[in-house]
Amino acid sequence: MMQLTIDNKTYTNAPEETILDTLLREEVDVSFACKKGTCQSCMMRSTGSAPPTSAQKGLKDTQKKQGYFLACLCHPEQDMQIRLPEQSELYSQGTVVENSMLNRNTLLLKLECQDIQEYFAGQFVNLQREDGLTRSYSIANTPQESGILEFHIRALADGQFSSWLHNEIKIGDTIAVSEPQGHCFYIPERADEELVLIGTGTGLAPLVGILHDALENGHTGEITLFHGSSVLEDLYRVNEMRALAEKHTNFSYFPCISGATVLEGFTPGRADVVAIDSRSEWKNVRLFLCGHPDMVSNMKMQGFLNGVSMDDIYTDAFEIAVK
């Protein structure tokens, strides 16, 4: 058993638990999303001893030297003193300027946040209520002079945060917004390479931002977007994506339905399966995956086995919140 000390409070870490497991069991309000070391939303800092190197996977050298680690990957090897991100240093205020519905269960939330001007479309931020409840959401738009950040938020059954946003938040209300994080974004220096974007549900949010970023930067390689859901009613932005495909000859769009009823103009099947079946050559492709973790995990492996370099697979897997 290892002891974890945070703000003069001590928690016991069981041998089979990660630090994130322990803190969630103890009902410590910490930010998290994918639980797989992908999103980095559970990053913390060890102040008394060096964390295990396995818990620093994917972090920058400067972060490693400062003792930062990912709680979801960390099985402590000794007692640790931990510092959570300081709200006063990492959060600014965002003001709600739009809250409308994209489909029957997905909210379009726009926040004006002048303090956040530097970010990449596809990164994520942590949104925090006044009571400290925190959730992570991907940014769906490229940087704007107006300071507007756009998010697509699905209503979850018994979801504390999503229910609050869907049912209570009003234009003019404020929300604490963290600094942007994550590495799932477009690199303009490689404009001739092919991009394949695959998402499910609100996994479309970062992909829309990445798509617009690529097009605005004059990307010349082929871009293909596969967006999937089990039923038509849970897709959104279909007409907008089709209009972009008509405008840009190097962009193709496939709205995928995995359920029994598939209307004309839509592609039957799961988005990842449709993507795999649509092509035989995957080398020299940059692959962006966002949505349900099972889809992301499966497609990440399929992409690699078909010749995509692991360095060219960008993921934003999320763990579906239950409260």
N, C-alpha and C positions, 0 to 999 in steps of 0.2 A: 504494500500500500504506500502510495506517495501522497504528500501533502501539498496542496496548491493554495497559495496565499494571495488574495486580491483585496486591496483596500482594507487591510487588517482583519479580514475574514478568512478562515481556513476551511478548505474542503478536502475530503478524502477521495483520492482517485483509485478506483479498483483496477486490478491488473489488466482486465480485458477491455477497459474503457479508454477512449481518447479523452483529451482534456475537454473537447466540446461535449462529449457524452456526459461527463461529470457535471459540467456547468448547467447543461439542460436538465439533468436529473435533479439538480439542486435549485432549479427554477431561477437561475441567474439570467437576466435579460441580455443576451449577446446576439450579435448579428451573425447570420449564417444563411447559406443557400444550398449549394450543391452537395456538401458533405463528402466531397471527393478530391478536394485540393485544387479544383479547377477555377472557381470564381474568386477565391482569395478574400471573400467577405468576412471570414472568421479570423483574420490576421490579428495577432496579439504580440506582446513583447515580453520576453523574459528578462528581468532586471537583475537577478541574483546569480544566474548560472547560464551556460550556453545550452540552448534547446537541442534535441536530437537533430542531426543533419537531415534525417528522413522527413522531418516536419517543416523543412525549409525548401522543399521542392518547388522550383519555379520562381523563387524570389530573387530579386536583384542582389548582387554582391554587397551593395551598401546596406540593404535591409538585413542581410545575414549578419553582417558585422555588428549591427545595432541590437541583435538578439530577437529580431522578429521571426515569427513562426506561424504556421497554420494549425489552429486548434483541432480541426477535424482529422489531421494526420498525426497528431502528437500523442505518442505513448511515452509519458515522462520516464526518464531513467533515474531521476533523483527528485527530491523536493524542489519546488519551483516557486519563485515570486513572480507574479504576472501583473502586467499593467494593460488594462483595456484601453482602446483608443479614447483620447480625451475629447469630449464633445466640444469644448470651447476651441480646440485647435482644428478639428476635422469637420465641424458642421457649420452651415450658414442657413439663413432663412429663405425659404421659397414661398411665393404667394400664388395661390390658385387663381388662374385666369381663365381656365376652361375645364369643365367636367361634363362630358357627353358620352353617349353610348356608341361603340363601334359595332356591336352586335348585341344579342340578347343577354350576354353575361360578361362582356368586356368593356371596361371603362377607358375612355380617352381622358387622361389627366395631363394638363399642361400647367407647369409652374414657372413663374418668372423668378429667376435667381441670378441677379447681376454679378454676384460674387463668384459664380462658376462660369468662366468664359473659355477655359482651356480643357478640352476633352476630345475624345474620339467617339463618333457614333458607334454604338455597340458595347461601349463600356457600361458599367452599372453604378448606381449610387445606393446608399442606404437612406430610406425615409424613416423619420422618427416622430412619433406622437409626443405630446407634452408629458404623458405618463411614462415615457421611455420605451414603449413598445416599438420595435424596429423590424423592418422588412427590406429586402433588396429587390430592386427593379432595374431592368435595362433601359438605357436611353435610346429612344427610337428616332432621333433626329440629329442632323449635323449641327455644329455650333452656329448660333444665331446672334446677331448684334443686339437683339432684343433681350437676350438672356433667357429665352424660353427653353425649358426642358420638357420633352414629351415622353409619356409612359403609357403602356397598355396593360391594364390590370384586370385580371379575371376574378369574378366573384367566386369565392370558395365557400362550401358548406361549413357553417360555424367558424368561418375565418374572421378573427377579431379585427385584423388590420384591413383586409379587403372589404369587410362589411362596413367598417367605419368610412372608408373612402367612397364606397358606392352609395351609402344611405345617409351620411351625416355631413360630409365635407361640403363646403359652399365656396362659391367664388369670393375671393377676398380673404379667406382663411390662410393661415401660414402653417408650414410644415418644415421641420428641420431636415436639411439635405446634406449628406456627407460629400467629401471629395470624390470625384469619379475614380473608379478602380477597374481592373481587369485588362485582359490582353486580346479580346476578341474584337478586332477592328481591322479596317482596310489599310493597306500599305501602298501609297500612290507610286512609289518608286518602281513597282513591278506591274506596270500598266498593260503589258501585252499578255500576261498570263490568264488562263481561264479560271473563273470563279464559279464554284457550285455552292449554292446556299440551300440548306435543308432545315426546315423548322416545323414544329407542331404547336397548335394553340397560340398563346401569346409569345412563343418563341419567335414569332414573326417580328416582334418589336425591334430587337437589335439588327435583324436581317434587313429590315426596311431602311434603317439608318445606314448600314454598311452599303446597301445597294445605291442609295442616293449619294453617298460619299464617293463611291466608285464612278458613278455617272457624272457627277459634278466635277470630278478630277480628270475627265476625259479618258476613262479606261477603254482600251482598244480590244482587249481580249473578250472572249465570249463569257457571258454571265447567265447562269440558269438558276432560277428560284423554284424550289418545290415546297409548297406550304400545305400541310395536311391536317385533317380533322376527321372524326368519325361521322359527322353529319354536316350538311351544308350550313345549317344555322350557326355553327361555331367558327366558320371561316369569316374573314373580314378583309377589307381593302381590295377586294377582287377586281372591281372596275378600275381602281387606280393602278393596280399592277398591270392589267391588260392594256390600259392606255400607255403606260411606260413601254411595254413590249412593242406596241405599234409605233411609238416614237423613236425607239432606239433599236436598230437592226441587230445589235450584238446582245440583246437581252431577251431571254425566253422565260415564260412563266407557266407553271403547272399547278393549279389548285386541285388538291387530291382529296378524295373522299373514301374512307376505308369501310364505311357502312354499306348496307344492302342497297340503299336507294342513291343512285348517282345520275344526276340530270345531264343532259347534253351540254357540252362545253366544259365539263369537269372530268378529271382523270380518276378512274377507279383504282383503289389500292392505297396502302400506307405510303407516305411521302418518301421514306427511306428505301422501301422496296421498289417503288416507281423509279427513283433515281438510279438505283443499282441496275435495274433492268433496261434503263434507257441508253446505256452506253457500255462499250467494251474497253475503252481506253481511259485510264485515270491518271496516267503519269503527267507531270507538269500541271497539276490542278491544285488550286488552293481551295480547301474545303471548310465551310463555315457551318457549324451545327448548333442549333439552339432549340430547346424545348424539353420534352419529357426525357428524364435521364436514361430510361431504357433505350429509347430511340437513339439518343446521342451516343451511348456506350456501344450499341450495336453498329451504328454507322461509322463510328471512329475506327472500330476494328475492321469493318468491311473496306473502308477507304484505304487503310494501311495495307491490308492483304492484296488490294488491287493496285498497289503501287504508289499511293500518295505518301509523301514524306511526312513523318510525324511532326516535323517543324512547320508543315503547311496545313495542319489540321487545327482549326480554331474552334473552341467549344465554349458554350455558356450554359452548361447543364444546370438545372435547378431542381431542388427538392421541393415537392408540392407541400405547401404548408397545410396543417390541419387545424390550426387555431390562431 
